[in-house]
Amino acid sequence: PAGGDDRQLVQKGYDANAFNQVVSDRIGLRRDVPDTRDKLCSSQVYPRALPQASVIICFYNEAPSALLRTAQSVLDRTPSHLLKEILLVDDSSSRDDMDSPLKAFLAREPKVHYRRNDERRGLMRSRNVGARLAVGDVVVFLDSHCEA
């Protein structure tokens, strides 16, 4: 059972994110998720010569563990020759707990780039910012709290 401090942290996470941030933080950046594809999809053989993708992940006040787990899952589950870059577009977040984990992640992941909007622009305008910066052959947009 969670103690008083844990319950307060859990509630704070729910208030900020609408999910249990304590659990998200404890999971870490890497975890196994089941392959839920239809068996016909999972047995499909794709050509090696496909276009490289720029993956754009826009966020605003996202929990660091959820955002970075999303980016890590893209890195882990995308063939490296198909992933040109991941662009993290920050829509002028006001959280104070993102700076340190984000800088550490960016320092060790050369394919991940960061852009911060100088003011709130909203999801669609932030996606446009990312699309203009993208250098891959195709652009893929992902939510900031999903695992590939």
Long-range contacts (C-beta under 8 A, 24 or more apart in sequence): 13-63, 16-61, 16-63, 16-95, 17-62, 17-63, 17-66, 19-63, 19-66, 19-145, 21-63, 21-65, 21-66, 24-63, 24-65, 24-66, 24-69, 25-63, 25-65, 27-65, 27-69, 28-65, 28-69, 29-65, 29-68, 29-69, 29-72, 30-69, 30-72, 30-73, 30-76, 31-69, 31-147, 33-73, 33-147, 48-81, 50-82, 51-82, 51-136, 51-137, 51-138, 52-81, 52-82, 52-83, 52-84, 52-136, 52-137, 52-138, 53-78, 53-82, 53-83, 53-84, 53-136, 53-137, 53-138, 53-139, 53-140, 54-84, 54-85, 54-86, 54-87, 54-130, 54-134, 54-135, 54-136, 54-138, 54-139, 54-140, 55-83, 55-85, 55-86, 55-87, 55-140, 55-141, 55-142, 56-86, 56-87, 56-89, 56-127, 56-130, 56-131, 56-134, 56-139, 56-140, 56-141, 56-142, 57-86, 57-87, 57-88, 57-89, 57-141, 57-142, 57-143, 57-144, 58-89, 58-91, 58-123, 58-126, 58-127, 58-130, 58-141, 58-144, 59-88, 59-89, 59-90, 59-91, 59-93, 59-144, 60-90, 60-91, 60-92, 60-93, 60-120, 61-93, 61-94, 61-95, 62-93, 62-95, 62-98, 62-144, 62-145, 63-145, 64-95, 64-97, 64-98, 64-101, 64-102, 65-101, 66-144, 66-145, 67-98, 67-102, 67-144, 67-145, 68-101, 68-102, 68-105, 69-147, 70-142, 70-143, 70-144, 70-145, 70-146, 70-147, 70-148, 71-105, 71-109, 71-112, 72-105, 73-146, 73-147, 73-148, 74-142, 74-148, 75-109, 75-111, 75-112, 76-148, 77-148, 78-148, 83-111, 84-111, 84-134, 84-135, 84-136, 84-137, 85-111, 85-112, 85-113, 85-134, 85-135, 85-136, 86-111, 86-112, 86-113, 87-113, 87-114, 87-115, 87-130, 87-133, 87-134, 88-112, 88-113, 88-114, 88-115, 89-115, 89-116, 89-117, 89-126, 89-127, 89-129, 89-130, 90-114, 90-115, 90-116, 90-117, 91-117, 91-120, 91-121, 91-122, 91-123, 91-126, 92-116, 92-117, 92-118, 92-119, 92-120, 92-121
